[in-house]
């Protein structure tokens, strides 16, 4: 039995990982000779990619842009599958703030984690809608995701970064008082929100990686086909969230997992425009080398 440590992308499990959890719960990894431990990163020690680089995890889920930055720096990391085929971030605000569209953020306070990529995205979206990005007031919220309730309480006027399939579903404010714009509907370049990849511990073990990917694809297909079964597994993995929240999140996020009925494909039409965009805003030195970050001999679709 080969032990593998899979590290997820967030501070806690959420429905985006349902395919991994279902495959584990059903014993499909075990049947394939894999003892898969699913965990999350310790934020005081770095993100998933940092844990992968130190070989404290064998596989991990991470944002595309962070992988590309690290690969250009020469770190031994590689993507082997796509988890999501859409951008999931949103701009959120509430009714009554005079913000009817992204350009109205000029002169308003928007909370975000002001990473170079995050700042570039907000500026890009405001400019794409004809607004003045220099007039937007950026509020550093760090790693904390402010909710619509925080906006309604007057803490800020809007937020950037929460996901339309998760964070945006939370809060007590009635739906009719919320305004939300997924970034890929208001001018963001197309991109994979999350990729699955490997660190140095698996770079020379292709058969193990292929077996893991085949079983994982089976898990994600099964969740799409039987979401109610996956919900029972999520009740064990993240029992502290309401079932209605998990069910709605699962319904939304499942629509991002497959492309043309298959799981895992890392697509040129999502990678190249995003890499070019990251380079244009100075997040990457070059958008031409994104293929160096993909293990083409292992990547595929199932």
N, C-alpha and C positions, 0 to 999 in steps of 0.2 A: 504494500500500500504506500503510495507516494503522498506525503503531506504537502499541501499547498496553502499558503496564507493569502487570501484575497482581501484587499483593503478597499472599502467603498469610498465615495467621493465627498461625503457630507459628515456633519458632526454626529449624526445618528442615522440608522437605516430609515429609508422612506420607500414608497412604492416603486421607484425607479429600479430598485434592486430585486424586485419580486421574482424575476427569472432565476437568479442565483439561489434565492431562498427556496423556491419550489423544487429546483433540481436537488438541492441538499436534503430537503424534507422527504422527498420521494425515494432517496437513496440512489439516485442515478449516478452521482459522482462516485459513490462507494462501489457501485456495480462496475464502474469503469476503472477501478483500481486507484481512485483518488480520494484522499482524506482532506476535504476542503474546509478550512477554517475561515469564516467570514467575519470581518472585523471592521472597525472604523479607525481613523487616524487619531493620534494624540496631538491636538493643535499646539501644544506647548513644545512639541518636538518637530513640527513642520507638517506640511500637507501630505497627501498620499504619495506624490512623486518623490518627496524628500525621503519618505520611508522606503520606497522602492530603491532609490539610489544607494541607501545604506544596507540594502538586502534584508530589511526588517519585514518586508512583504515580498511575495513572489509575483503577484499580479495586482493590478489596481485600476480603479476607475478615476478619471481625471479630466479636467477641461482641455480642449484641444490647444488653446493658446499657450497654456502653461507647459505642455509637452514641447511645443515648437521652440519656445524660448530656451528650455533646458537642452534640447538636442543641438541647437546652434551653439550652445556653450560646450558641447562635446560630451555630455553625460550619457552613460550607457543605458538608454531607455528606448522603448519602441512600442508603438501602437500595433495591436493585432486584430482589433475589431471595433466597430462603431456600436455604441449603445443607443444613441439618440440621433435622429435625422432632422432635428429642428433646433433652433435657438429657443430657450425656455424663459429667458429673462423678460421682465416687463417694466414699464413705467406705470406707476400707480398714483392716483390722486383721488380726491373726493369732490362731490358736487358742491358748487358754491364758492370755489376758489378762483374762478375766472380762468381755469385751465381747461380748454376744450379740445386741445390738440398739442402735440409736442412743441410747436413754436411758441406757445403761450408760456412755456417755462422761463422765457427771458424775464429777468427781474424777480424770479421766484426761487425759493429755497428747495433744493432737491437733495435728499439724503442718499448716500452711497458709500461703499468702500472705495476710496479714491485711488485705486490701482491705475497704472498708466492705461491699461486696456479699458477699465471702467469709465474713466474720465473721457477717453477718446470716443467711446460709444455714445455717451450722453451728448457730447459736442456734435458728433456726427448726426445723431437723430434730430437734434434741434435744427441744425443747419439744413438737413435734408427736407425739413418741413418749412423752410423759409424763415426760420428764426435766427436770432443773434446768439451764438453759443457763448460769446464773451460776457453776455449779460446774465447768464445763469449763475445763481449763487450755490456753490457746492458745499454741502454740509457733510463732514466726515463722521459717518456712523460706525466706522470700524467694521468688525465682523458681525455686528448686531444688525438684524433685519428689522427695520421699523415696519409696523403694520399700518393698515388703513385706520385703525383706531388711534394710533399715534398721530397720523395726519389730521384726523378729525379733532384731536385734542389740541392742535395748534403747534405741535413740536416742529413740523416742517410743512411744506406745501405739497410735496410729492416725494416719491422714492424711486430708485432704480435698483434692480438686481433680483427682486423676488421672482419666483417662478409662477407662471400662470397655472401650472399643474400642482402647486404645493402651497407656498407662502400666501399667494393671492386668495386661497380658499379659506384662510384663517381670519380671525377677528370677529367682533360682534356687530360691526356696522352693517346695516341692511344692504342688500345687493343693489337696490335702486339708488343708493347714495355713493356708490363706488364707480370709479372710472379706471380702466386698465387697457394698456396697449402693449401686446406682445411685440418685442423688438423686431421680429422678422416680418411683421405686418406693417411697419412704419419706416422701412428703409435700411435696416441692418443687412449686412452681407449674409448669405446663407452659410451655415456652419453646423458641424456636429457639436452639440452641447457637451457631450461626454464620449470619450473613447475608453476602451479597455486596453491595457498594455502590460508589458512585462519589464522587469528590471534585470540586473546582471545575473541573478540566480537561475534564470530560465533562458537566457539568450542562446545557450548551446544545448537546449533540450527540446527540440521541435516536436517530437512525438507527444511529449507530455502536454505541451501547449495545444496541439491540435485536438487531443482527446478532451481537454478542458473546454475548448471552444465548441466542439460538437455537442457535448452534454449541456453546456450553457444555452446554446441555441435551442435545444429541445425544451429547456425550461422556459425560455421566453415565448416560444410558440405555444406551449401549454397554457401559460398565463393568458395569452390573447384569446385562446379558445375556451378557457374555463376560468374566468376571473373570480368567480365565487369560491372556487377551490383555493386560489391564491390568497384570498382574503382570510381564510382560516389560518393559513400559514403566517400571514402578516400579524394576525392577532397574537401569535406567540412571539414574534420577533420585535414588534413595536406595540405592545399592549396599552401603552399610555396615551395613544391618540384615539379619538372617537371613530367608530366603525364607519359612520357616514362620510367623514373626511377621507379615510383610507379608500373607501369605495369610489368616491368622486375623483380623487387623485389618480387612482389606478386606471379608471376609465379614460382620463385625459392623457396620462403619460404613455399608456399602451399604444396610442396612435403614433408615437414617435419611434417605436422600436424596429419596425419592419420597413423595408423598401422593396417594392414589387414582390411582396410576400416572403421575403427572405431576411434573415437576421445577420448582422455583423459587417456588411459591406462598408468599407471606408471609401467614400466616393470622391472622385476628382472634382465633381461639380460643387461639392461642399468644402473641400479642402483648399483648392487653388484660389477662389475668390476671397476666402477668409484670410489666407496667408498674405495675399496681395494687400488686403485692407490693413492687416496688422503691420505690414512693412510701411505702408503709406503713412500711418500714424506713429511710426517710430517704435512700436512695440517689438518688432523684429527688425534685424539688420537687413534681411532679405526675405522675399516671399518665394524665392525660386527653389528652396531646398527642403520643402516640407516632406517630400518623399523619403528623405533620409531618416525621418522619424517613424516610418512605417516599415514593419518587417514584412516585406512583400511576399516572402516565401511562406509566411504563416497566415497572413491576412486572407480572408475570403468571405463567403456568405453561405448560409445554410437554411 
